[in-house]
């Protein structure tokens, strides 16, 4: 279930940040900020739903998922193909995120 929350959080964060990017960097209407802020609030809520004992670990593991989601955004929304270094770096980050989130720890 954690991956569902992480995936939703990543989509919400990227969409929220992109709304600010579009307004500030691309001259979009200031009205883009309202859904952007709502998306960022949804991101924060979804991240709290991850089953982790400590917020810091949940956030650290989220980093790998965010990187994957960012490259998917790059490819699907911005129409720029990630290169082999993007993919290799993402794989390394996802392995690291999995270790952080699912490593056995004493209770």
Backbone as CSV, one residue per row, in Angstrom:
resi,resn,N_x,N_y,N_z,CA_x,CA_y,CA_z,C_x,C_y,C_z
1,UNK,0.821,-1.202,0.000,0.000,0.000,0.000,0.866,1.268,0.000
2,UNK,2.073,1.142,0.563,2.956,2.309,0.621,3.232,2.862,-0.769
3,UNK,3.428,1.955,-1.751,3.753,2.427,-3.099,2.600,3.239,-3.695
4,UNK,1.360,2.868,-3.375,0.196,3.631,-3.860,0.212,5.040,-3.279
5,UNK,0.464,5.137,-1.978,0.524,6.460,-1.344,1.696,7.273,-1.876
6,UNK,2.850,6.616,-2.015,4.013,7.313,-2.564,3.759,7.779,-3.996
7,UNK,3.148,6.930,-4.794,2.852,7.309,-6.179,1.889,8.482,-6.256
8,UNK,0.840,8.436,-5.447,-0.113,9.545,-5.410,0.525,10.827,-4.901
9,UNK,1.363,10.692,-3.873,2.054,11.863,-3.330,2.978,12.477,-4.379
10,UNK,3.686,11.634,-5.100,4.611,12.134,-6.129,3.860,12.864,-7.229
11,UNK,2.762,12.292,-7.689,1.975,12.945,-8.733,1.445,14.291,-8.240
12,UNK,0.940,14.319,-7.014,0.410,15.566,-6.461,1.506,16.609,-6.286
13,UNK,2.683,16.188,-5.807,3.764,17.152,-5.610,4.253,17.712,-6.936
14,UNK,4.441,16.853,-7.900,4.930,17.319,-9.201,3.901,18.235,-9.860
15,UNK,2.637,17.858,-9.796,1.593,18.707,-10.384,1.546,20.061,-9.689
16,UNK,1.642,20.066,-8.360,1.629,21.330,-7.625,2.816,22.202,-7.954
17,UNK,3.978,21.590,-7.993,5.184,22.365,-8.328,5.141,22.833,-9.779
18,UNK,4.607,22.013,-10.668,4.521,22.415,-12.067,3.581,23.608,-12.239
19,UNK,2.525,23.669,-11.430,1.622,24.817,-11.505,2.379,26.108,-11.185
20,UNK,3.243,26.064,-10.177,4.057,27.232,-9.857,5.063,27.517,-10.977
21,UNK,5.650,26.475,-11.522,6.603,26.610,-12.642,5.909,27.282,-13.824
22,UNK,4.711,26.790,-14.150,3.983,27.343,-15.299,3.657,28.817,-15.081
23,UNK,3.266,29.177,-13.861,2.943,30.570,-13.564,4.200,31.444,-13.620
24,UNK,5.238,31.030,-12.929,6.424,31.870,-12.790,7.316,31.857,-14.029
25,UNK,7.528,30.681,-14.611,8.512,30.547,-15.684,7.904,30.591,-17.078
26,UNK,6.608,30.254,-17.178,5.997,30.179,-18.507,4.901,31.202,-18.735
27,UNK,4.678,32.070,-17.755,3.699,33.130,-17.919,2.245,32.703,-17.852
28,UNK,1.973,31.551,-17.239,0.584,31.105,-17.084,-0.136,32.035,-16.100
29,UNK,-1.440,31.990,-16.117,-2.261,32.809,-15.226,-1.940,32.515,-13.767
30,UNK,-2.073,33.533,-12.933,-1.874,33.349,-11.487,-2.909,32.372,-10.914
31,UNK,-3.992,32.159,-11.633,-5.019,31.208,-11.201,-4.490,29.778,-11.138
32,UNK,-3.376,29.504,-11.794,-2.744,28.186,-11.711,-2.294,27.882,-10.281
33,UNK,-2.092,28.919,-9.472,-1.587,28.696,-8.122,-2.613,28.020,-7.209
34,UNK,-3.887,28.252,-7.420,-4.905,27.645,-6.547,-4.890,26.118,-6.652
35,UNK,-5.002,25.538,-7.855,-4.916,24.076,-7.910,-3.521,23.577,-7.532
36,UNK,-2.499,24.396,-7.789,-1.153,24.006,-7.390,-1.033,23.849,-5.886
37,UNK,-1.579,24.790,-5.138,-1.533,24.701,-3.679,-2.382,23.546,-3.158
38,UNK,-3.520,23.298,-3.807,-4.351,22.159,-3.408,-3.595,20.848,-3.650
39,UNK,-2.898,20.757,-4.764,-2.126,19.558,-5.067,-1.004,19.358,-4.043
40,UNK,-0.362,20.444,-3.634,0.710,20.325,-2.640,0.158,19.915,-1.273
41,UNK,-1.033,20.378,-0.928,-1.667,19.936,0.319,-2.009,18.448,0.246
42,UNK,-2.508,18.000,-0.914,-2.802,16.575,-1.104,-1.524,15.752,-0.986
43,UNK,-0.436,16.249,-1.563,0.857,15.580,-1.442,1.216,15.353,0.020
44,UNK,1.124,16.398,0.833,1.486,16.288,2.242,0.586,15.282,2.964
45,UNK,-0.710,15.323,2.665,-1.641,14.377,3.291,-1.298,12.946,2.916
46,UNK,-1.080,12.694,1.625,-0.792,11.328,1.182,0.496,10.791,1.788
47,UNK,1.482,11.641,1.946,2.742,11.182,2.521,2.574,10.761,3.977
48,UNK,1.605,11.350,4.679,1.364,10.940,6.069,0.684,9.570,6.163
49,UNK,0.180,9.068,5.058,-0.527,7.783,5.066,0.406,6.582,4.919
50,UNK,1.679,6.823,4.629,2.639,5.735,4.455,2.871,5.039,5.789
51,UNK,2.909,3.718,5.755,3.113,2.929,6.958,4.603,2.924,7.318
52,UNK,5.007,3.891,8.110,6.386,3.997,8.583,6.354,4.512,10.013
53,UNK,7.269,4.019,10.827,7.286,4.403,12.241,7.764,5.842,12.448
54,UNK,8.588,6.340,11.505,9.160,7.673,11.662,8.998,8.468,10.370
55,UNK,8.664,9.730,10.513,8.450,10.593,9.351,9.702,10.696,8.491
56,UNK,10.863,10.816,9.113,12.110,10.962,8.361,12.368,9.802,7.421
57,UNK,12.072,8.585,7.862,12.251,7.420,6.981,11.231,7.424,5.858
58,UNK,10.012,7.805,6.167,8.991,7.873,5.119,9.403,8.882,4.054
59,UNK,9.914,10.026,4.482,10.334,11.065,3.537,11.558,10.620,2.739
60,UNK,12.512,9.976,3.406,13.722,9.527,2.719,13.382,8.483,1.646
61,UNK,12.544,7.532,1.993,12.159,6.506,1.022,11.359,7.125,-0.122
62,UNK,10.573,8.124,0.168,9.794,8.818,-0.856,10.685,9.427,-1.930
63,UNK,11.886,9.815,-1.558,12.796,10.440,-2.514,13.005,9.607,-3.766
64,UNK,13.168,8.307,-3.622,13.347,7.434,-4.787,12.124,7.404,-5.675
65,UNK,10.956,7.344,-5.062,9.708,7.337,-5.832,9.523,8.668,-6.550
66,UNK,9.885,9.760,-5.872,9.771,11.085,-6.482,10.656,11.199,-7.724
67,UNK,11.850,10.649,-7.644,12.748,10.693,-8.797,12.132,9.941,-9.975
68,UNK,11.595,8.751,-9.728,10.939,7.992,-10.789,9.767,8.782,-11.369
69,UNK,8.926,9.332,-10.506,7.761,10.089,-10.978,8.189,11.331,-11.764
70,UNK,9.266,11.978,-11.344,9.751,13.162,-12.055,10.197,12.817,-13.471
71,UNK,10.872,11.690,-13.622,11.306,11.289,-14.960,10.131,10.838,-15.820
72,UNK,9.125,10.246,-15.197,7.915,9.893,-15.957,7.212,11.175,-16.421
73,UNK,7.178,12.189,-15.555,6.609,13.497,-15.935,7.390,14.084,-17.103
74,UNK,8.719,14.028,-17.002,9.581,14.515,-18.073,9.216,13.865,-19.403
75,UNK,9.003,12.558,-19.365,8.724,11.796,-20.579,7.288,12.010,-21.071
76,UNK,6.301,11.869,-20.183,4.896,11.877,-20.598,4.301,13.268,-20.773
77,UNK,4.713,14.220,-19.945,4.128,15.558,-20.002,4.997,16.506,-20.827
78,UNK,6.303,16.480,-20.555,7.195,17.408,-21.245,7.766,16.834,-22.540
79,UNK,7.459,15.577,-22.809,7.852,14.913,-24.068,9.367,14.889,-24.294
80,UNK,10.139,14.747,-23.220,11.593,14.604,-23.317,11.953,13.223,-22.773
81,UNK,12.623,12.429,-23.564,12.949,11.056,-23.194,14.098,11.010,-22.180
82,UNK,13.883,10.333,-21.034,14.992,10.141,-20.100,16.097,9.317,-20.769
83,UNK,17.353,9.603,-20.438,18.443,8.838,-21.029,18.866,7.703,-20.096
84,UNK,19.854,6.942,-20.503,20.273,5.763,-19.735,20.811,6.150,-18.347
85,UNK,21.396,7.317,-18.234,21.898,7.754,-16.932,20.747,8.113,-15.997
86,UNK,19.686,8.711,-16.554,18.481,8.972,-15.764,17.917,7.651,-15.228
87,UNK,17.841,6.660,-16.104,17.261,5.367,-15.719,18.140,4.628,-14.714
88,UNK,19.446,4.657,-14.920,20.354,3.999,-13.978,20.295,4.675,-12.604
89,UNK,20.288,5.986,-12.586,20.199,6.708,-11.324,18.895,6.434,-10.611
90,UNK,17.815,6.356,-11.373,16.512,6.046,-10.779,16.513,4.664,-10.156
91,UNK,17.081,3.692,-10.860,17.145,2.327,-10.318,17.918,2.303,-9.000
92,UNK,19.040,2.990,-8.961,19.824,3.054,-7.719,19.016,3.681,-6.583
93,UNK,18.309,4.739,-6.889,17.514,5.424,-5.863,16.365,4.569,-5.363
94,UNK,15.729,3.831,-6.260,14.628,2.967,-5.837,15.111,1.826,-4.952
95,UNK,16.271,1.285,-5.268,16.849,0.254,-4.398,17.135,0.853,-3.023
96,UNK,17.720,2.032,-3.001,17.979,2.698,-1.729,16.705,2.979,-0.952
97,UNK,15.669,3.426,-1.646,14.388,3.699,-0.990,13.800,2.425,-0.390
98,UNK,13.904,1.316,-1.119,13.386,0.043,-0.621,14.143,-0.401,0.635
99,UNK,15.446,-0.234,0.634,16.244,-0.596,1.812,15.822,0.249,3.006
100,UNK,15.664,1.537,2.794,15.266,2.432,3.889,13.895,2.042,4.442
101,UNK,12.955,1.784,3.569,11.576,1.554,3.997,11.360,0.162,4.578
102,UNK,11.964,-0.862,3.975,11.619,-2.232,4.345,12.726,-2.994,5.067
103,UNK,13.788,-2.340,5.442,14.848,-3.040,6.185,14.303,-3.521,7.529
104,UNK,14.698,-4.734,7.936,14.235,-5.202,9.252,14.901,-4.376,10.364
105,UNK,14.084,-3.914,11.270,14.584,-3.122,12.399,13.985,-3.669,13.684
106,UNK,14.741,-3.549,14.778,14.177,-4.007,16.053,12.967,-3.163,16.447
107,UNK,12.026,-3.802,17.069,10.786,-3.112,17.464,10.993,-2.180,18.612
